[in-house]
């Protein structure tokens, strides 16, 4: 419990401040999250997907409840485990969890004793939440963006290694997002010295497994780090389309130069030429794929710069393929959101499995917020960052009272964002869930 304080302010000595206000809630907006999770039957999702190995003989908190507490702490913006020591006295968290709040040692033991099967079940939950959102939105297309990022380490963490691209020690996780809903489809932690495409084929196949037999049109996008024959073959196997950037090499550069059309150009103006290779097939490829070449000559230059994209899309023109590829730039914003807003790259634990567990919990919390954005948040907040949503909806002060076996949460009448709160609550309680 916090130490009691009582201070008189200097600018007005008639004002006194103390922290003995009793049952006051700092995060009354988390009740919106609890109401939303109830509406989407999230407890059933936990029951269906999470299968933690529990060897404890005597315990107060079921492991699924500890997992749910970690989620709510992250959603509210409390990334440090030790925050639980203070939140264990917070009336709003007790109401949201419908039970006592576990302390930091209990959470830390849970995190550091995670097993491989436990990690697999959290990945299953991560994909299930994304699958639920796509189903409720009735999406007919899945645009899967592959990428990798970096998570710094600052100690002797297991499997931490130097990454030459980022020029620092850490981990090199893989991520797969759906560009339309913004949901995180899959994530995997890797040692820091793994190359971008190493293990990416299996990762892609696992990401697409949940959509086997669905009517979704699947498009896979990736930068040149994912230009690997295994990725192309996996897309063919799953009947998915792909648009992936190719690194320039001598053969591609030479063929692009021979395709340049020379005429009466005005070299003071920029020029773009488009070309297609249909017979390009290195020895490592199982078959030829269509390669789009964009040759650009800047104004005042005599030479062209060449960019290459490999694809199995046949119906789109060169400019359309490049435009489709460049749209994957929005994925950088999604990565920043999951890292900065949910501490996806937090590596406090010494073991590799515990750090991957932290990463996956952050991913599930991110997907819950994406679900709320897509399904219930007011229009003003659908594209807002998580910090804005916390400020306007979650970090809401309230007074809690008990009367006639009822709990009353009294919100301030002068809350600037009061209208947003009630709009959100109305939309949550009127949410219609469609069977998948």
C-alpha positions in Angstrom: 0.0 0.0 0.0 1.2 3.5 -0.7 2.7 5.6 2.1 0.1 8.2 3.3 1.0 11.8 2.4 -0.5 15.1 3.5 0.9 18.3 2.0 -0.2 22.0 1.9 0.4 23.7 -1.5 2.7 26.7 -1.6 0.8 28.7 -4.2 -2.4 28.6 -2.1 -2.0 27.6 1.6 -5.7 26.8 1.8 -5.3 23.8 -0.4 -4.3 20.5 1.2 -3.5 17.3 -0.7 -3.5 13.8 0.7 -3.8 10.3 -0.7 -6.3 8.9 1.8 -9.3 9.2 -0.4 -10.5 5.6 0.1 -11.9 3.6 -2.7 -11.1 5.8 -5.7 -10.4 4.3 -9.1 -7.6 5.6 -11.4 -8.5 3.4 -14.3 -12.2 3.1 -14.3 -12.1 2.9 -18.1 -10.7 -0.6 -17.8 -14.3 -1.6 -17.1 -14.9 -0.9 -20.8 -12.3 -3.6 -21.6 -13.9 -6.0 -19.2 -17.3 -5.4 -20.7 -15.9 -5.9 -24.2 -14.1 -9.2 -23.3 -17.4 -10.4 -21.8 -19.3 -9.6 -25.0 -16.8 -11.5 -27.2 -16.7 -14.5 -24.8 -13.0 -14.0 -24.2 -12.9 -16.4 -21.2 -14.0 -19.2 -23.5 -11.2 -18.2 -25.9 -8.8 -18.6 -23.0 -10.3 -21.9 -22.1 -10.1 -23.2 -25.7 -6.6 -22.1 -26.4 -4.5 -21.8 -23.2 -3.1 -25.1 -21.8 -0.5 -24.2 -19.2 1.4 -26.9 -17.3 0.5 -26.3 -13.7 2.4 -28.4 -11.1 1.4 -26.3 -8.1 -0.3 -28.2 -5.3 -1.7 -25.2 -3.4 -2.5 -22.0 -5.3 -4.8 -19.0 -5.0 -4.8 -17.9 -8.7 -5.5 -20.1 -11.7 -2.9 -19.6 -14.4 -5.5 -18.4 -16.9 -6.4 -15.7 -14.4 -2.8 -14.6 -14.1 -2.6 -14.4 -17.8 -5.7 -12.2 -18.0 -4.2 -9.9 -15.3 -1.0 -9.5 -17.4 -3.2 -8.6 -20.4 -5.2 -6.0 -18.5 -2.1 -4.4 -17.0 -0.6 -4.1 -20.5 -3.8 -2.7 -21.9 -3.9 -0.1 -19.1 -0.2 0.8 -19.8 1.4 -0.9 -16.8 4.3 -2.8 -18.3 6.4 -3.4 -15.1 5.7 -6.5 -13.1 6.1 -4.6 -9.9 3.1 -2.5 -10.8 1.0 -5.4 -9.6 2.0 -4.6 -6.0 0.2 -1.3 -6.2 -2.6 -2.5 -8.4 -3.4 -5.3 -5.9 -5.0 -2.6 -3.8 -6.8 -0.9 -6.8 -10.5 -1.3 -6.6 -11.0 -0.9 -10.4 -8.7 -3.9 -11.1 -10.4 -6.0 -8.5 -13.7 -5.2 -10.2 -12.4 -5.9 -13.7 -10.8 -9.2 -12.7 -13.7 -10.2 -10.3 -11.1 -11.4 -7.8 -8.1 -10.3 -5.8 -5.1 -9.0 -7.9 -2.0 -11.1 -7.8 1.3 -9.6 -6.6 4.5 -9.1 -8.5 6.2 -12.3 -7.2 3.3 -14.4 -8.3 3.3 -13.0 -11.8 7.1 -13.3 -12.1 7.0 -17.0 -11.1 4.2 -17.5 -13.7 6.3 -15.8 -16.5 9.6 -17.5 -15.6 8.1 -21.0 -15.5 6.4 -21.0 -18.9 6.9 -24.2 -20.9 7.2 -24.8 -24.7 3.6 -26.1 -24.8 2.5 -22.9 -22.9 4.1 -20.7 -25.5 2.4 -22.7 -28.3 -1.0 -22.2 -26.7 -0.4 -18.4 -26.4 0.4 -18.3 -30.1 -2.8 -20.2 -30.7 -4.7 -17.6 -28.7 -3.0 -14.7 -30.6 -4.1 -16.2 -33.9 -7.6 -17.0 -32.6 -8.2 -13.3 -31.5 -7.1 -12.2 -35.0 -9.2 -14.8 -36.7 -12.2 -13.6 -34.6 -11.7 -10.0 -35.7 -11.4 -10.9 -39.4 -14.6 -13.0 -39.1 -16.6 -10.2 -37.4 -15.4 -7.8 -40.1 -16.5 -10.3 -42.8 -13.2 -9.8 -44.6 -12.9 -11.4 -48.0 -9.2 -10.7 -48.3 -6.2 -11.3 -46.1 -3.1 -9.2 -46.8 -0.3 -10.8 -44.7 2.7 -8.5 -44.3 5.9 -10.3 -43.2 8.6 -8.3 -41.4 11.2 -8.6 -38.7 12.2 -6.2 -36.0 14.8 -5.9 -33.2 14.4 -6.2 -29.4 17.4 -4.8 -27.4 18.9 -6.8 -24.5 20.9 -5.2 -21.7 22.3 -8.2 -19.9 23.2 -11.9 -20.2 19.8 -12.9 -21.7 19.7 -16.4 -23.1 20.2 -16.5 -27.0 20.9 -12.8 -27.1 23.3 -12.1 -30.0 24.8 -9.3 -32.0 22.9 -8.2 -35.1 25.0 -6.6 -37.8 22.1 -4.7 -39.4 20.9 -3.0 -36.1 24.5 -3.0 -34.8 23.5 -3.9 -31.3 22.8 -7.0 -29.1 19.4 -8.4 -28.8 16.7 -10.6 -30.4 15.4 -10.6 -34.0 11.7 -11.5 -33.9 9.5 -12.3 -36.8 6.0 -10.8 -37.2 3.0 -11.2 -39.5 0.3 -8.6 -39.6 -3.0 -8.4 -41.5 -2.9 -5.0 -43.3 -6.7 -4.6 -43.4 -7.6 -5.1 -39.8 -4.2 -4.3 -38.3 -4.2 -7.5 -36.3 -1.0 -9.4 -35.4 -1.4 -12.9 -36.9 1.7 -14.5 -35.6 5.0 -13.7 -33.8 8.1 -15.6 -33.1 11.2 -14.6 -31.0 14.5 -15.5 -32.5 18.2 -15.1 -31.5 19.6 -11.7 -32.6 22.0 -13.2 -35.2 19.3 -14.9 -37.3 19.0 -13.7 -40.9 15.6 -12.2 -41.8 14.4 -15.2 -43.9 15.8 -17.9 -41.6 12.8 -20.0 -40.4 10.4 -17.6 -42.3 8.9 -20.3 -44.4 7.7 -22.4 -41.5 6.6 -19.2 -39.8 4.5 -18.3 -42.8 2.9 -21.7 -43.1 1.9 -21.6 -39.4 0.5 -18.1 -39.9 -1.7 -19.3 -42.8 -2.8 -22.6 -41.2 -5.8 -21.0 -39.5 -7.2 -20.0 -42.9 -7.0 -23.3 -44.6 -10.2 -24.1 -46.4 -11.5 -20.5 -46.0 -12.8 -18.4 -48.9 -10.3 -15.6 -48.1 -8.1 -14.3 -51.0 -4.6 -14.3 -49.4 -1.8 -11.9 -50.5 1.7 -12.1 -48.9 4.0 -9.1 -49.0 7.6 -8.9 -47.8 10.8 -6.9 -48.4 13.9 -8.3 -50.0 14.9 -10.1 -46.8 12.0 -12.6 -47.5 13.0 -13.1 -51.2 13.5 -16.9 -50.7 12.4 -19.8 -52.8 10.8 -21.4 -49.7 8.4 -18.4 -49.3 7.4 -18.6 -53.0 6.7 -22.4 -52.7 4.8 -21.9 -49.5 2.5 -19.4 -51.2 1.9 -21.7 -54.1 1.1 -24.5 -51.7 -1.4 -22.4 -49.9 -2.8 -20.9 -53.1 -1.8 -17.5 -51.9 -0.5 -14.6 -54.0 2.7 -12.8 -53.1 4.5 -9.5 -53.9 8.1 -9.5 -52.6 11.0 -7.2 -53.4 14.1 -8.7 -55.0 17.6 -7.6 -54.2 19.5 -6.4 -57.3 22.1 -8.8 -58.7 24.3 -8.8 -61.8 22.0 -10.8 -64.0 18.9 -8.7 -63.1 20.8 -5.4 -63.6 22.2 -6.6 -66.9 18.8 -7.7 -68.2 17.2 -4.5 -67.0 19.8 -2.4 -68.8 19.2 -4.2 -72.1 15.4 -3.5 -71.8 15.9 0.2 -71.6 14.3 2.0 -74.6 16.4 4.8 -75.9 14.8 7.6 -77.9 14.6 11.4 -78.0 14.5 11.8 -74.2 14.5 15.1 -72.5 17.2 14.5 -69.9 16.1 17.5 -67.9 12.9 15.6 -67.0 12.6 12.4 -64.9 11.7 9.3 -66.7 10.2 5.9 -65.6 10.1 2.8 -67.7 8.3 -0.5 -66.8 9.4 -4.0 -68.0 8.5 -7.6 -67.2 10.6 -10.7 -67.1 8.7 -14.0 -67.4 11.6 -16.4 -67.9 13.8 -15.4 -64.9 14.5 -18.6 -62.9 17.6 -19.0 -60.8 18.7 -22.5 -60.0 17.3 -22.3 -56.5 13.8 -21.5 -57.8 11.4 -24.4 -58.6 9.8 -22.5 -61.5 10.0 -19.1 -63.2 8.0 -16.2 -61.6 7.0 -12.9 -63.0 9.6 -10.2 -62.2 8.5 -6.5 -62.5 11.2 -4.0 -63.2 10.8 -0.3 -62.5 13.6 1.7 -64.2 13.8 5.3 -63.0 16.1 8.0 -64.4 16.2 11.1 -62.2 16.1 14.5 -63.9 19.5 15.6 -65.1 20.9 12.0 -65.0 21.8 9.7 -67.9 21.6 6.4 -66.1 18.6 4.5 -64.8 18.1 3.0 -61.3 16.4 -0.3 -61.3 14.0 -1.9 -58.7 12.7 -5.4 -58.9 9.6 -7.2 -57.5 8.8 -10.9 -57.9 5.2 -11.9 -57.9 2.8 -14.7 -59.0 0.1 -12.1 -59.7 -0.6 -12.1 -63.5 -3.5 -9.7 -63.8 -1.9 -6.5 -62.4 0.3 -4.1 -64.4 3.8 -3.1 -63.2 2.7 0.2 -61.6 -0.2 -1.6 -59.8 2.2 -4.2 -58.4 4.6 -1.6 -57.1 1.8 0.5 -55.6 0.5 -2.7 -53.9 4.0 -3.4 -52.5 4.6 0.1 -51.2 1.3 0.0 -49.2 3.1 -2.4 -46.8 4.9 0.7 -45.5 2.0 1.0 -43.0 3.3 -2.1 -41.3 6.1 0.0 -39.7 3.4 2.0 -37.9 1.9 -1.3 -36.6 5.3 -2.5 -35.4 5.9 0.8 -33.6 2.5 0.6 -31.9 3.0 -2.9 -30.6 6.5 -2.1 -29.4 5.9 1.4 -27.9 2.3 0.9 -26.8 2.5 -2.7 -25.4 6.2 -3.2 -24.8 6.5 -6.0 -27.3 10.3 -5.8 -27.1 10.5 -6.0 -23.3 13.3 -8.4 -22.4 13.4 -8.3 -18.6 13.8 -12.1 -18.1 17.0 -14.1 -18.3 15.4 -17.0 -20.1 14.6 -17.0 -23.8 11.2 -18.7 -23.2 10.1 -16.1 -20.6 11.0 -13.2 -23.0 9.1 -14.8 -25.8 6.1 -15.2 -23.5 6.3 -11.5 -22.6 6.3 -10.7 -26.3 3.3 -12.9 -27.1 1.3 -11.5 -24.1 1.9 -8.0 -25.6 0.7 -9.3 -29.0 -2.5 -10.6 -27.5 -3.1 -7.3 -25.7 -2.5 -5.4 -28.9 -5.0 -7.6 -30.8 -7.6 -7.0 -28.1 -7.2 -3.3 -28.7 -7.4 -3.8 -32.5 -10.6 -5.7 -31.9 -12.0 -2.8 -30.0 -10.9 -0.3 -32.7 -12.5 -2.3 -35.4 -15.7 -3.3 -33.6 -16.7 -0.8 -30.9 -14.6 2.3 -30.6 -16.2 5.6 -31.8 -15.0 6.9 -35.2 -12.7 9.5 -33.6 -10.7 6.7 -31.9 -10.6 4.1 -34.6 -7.2 5.2 -35.9 -5.9 6.6 -32.6 -2.7 5.3 -31.0 -3.0 3.4 -27.7 -1.6 6.3 -25.7 -4.5 8.5 -26.9 -7.1 5.7 -26.1 -5.7 5.2 -22.6 -5.8 9.0 -22.0 -9.3 9.5 -23.2 -11.0 6.2 -22.2 -9.0 4.2 -19.7 -7.4 6.5 -17.2 -10.6 7.8 -15.9 -11.0 8.7 -12.2 -14.1 7.4 -10.3 -15.4 6.9 -6.8 -16.6 3.4 -5.9 -19.4 2.8 -3.4 -21.4 -0.2 -2.2 -25.1 -0.1 -1.6 -27.7 -2.9 -1.4 -25.4 -5.5 -2.7 -24.6 -3.4 -5.7 -21.3 -1.7 -6.6 -21.6 1.8 -7.9 -18.8 3.4 -10.0 -19.3 7.2 -9.9 -17.6 9.0 -12.8 -16.8 12.7 -12.8 -19.4 15.0 -14.3 -16.6 17.3 -15.6 -14.7 14.6 -17.6 -13.8 16.3 -21.0 -14.1 12.9 -22.7 -17.3 11.8 -21.0 -19.3 11.5 -24.3 -16.7 9.2 -25.8 -16.9 6.9 -22.7 -20.7 6.5 -22.9 -20.6 6.1 -26.7 -18.1 3.3 -26.3 -20.1 1.6 -23.5 -23.3 1.8 -25.6 -21.5 0.2 -28.7 -20.0 -2.6 -26.6 -23.3 -3.5 -25.0 -25.1 -3.5 -28.4 -22.3 -5.5 -30.1 -23.6 -8.3 -32.2 -21.3 -11.3 -32.5 -21.6 -13.4 -35.6 -20.8 -17.1 -35.5 -17.7 -18.0 -37.4 
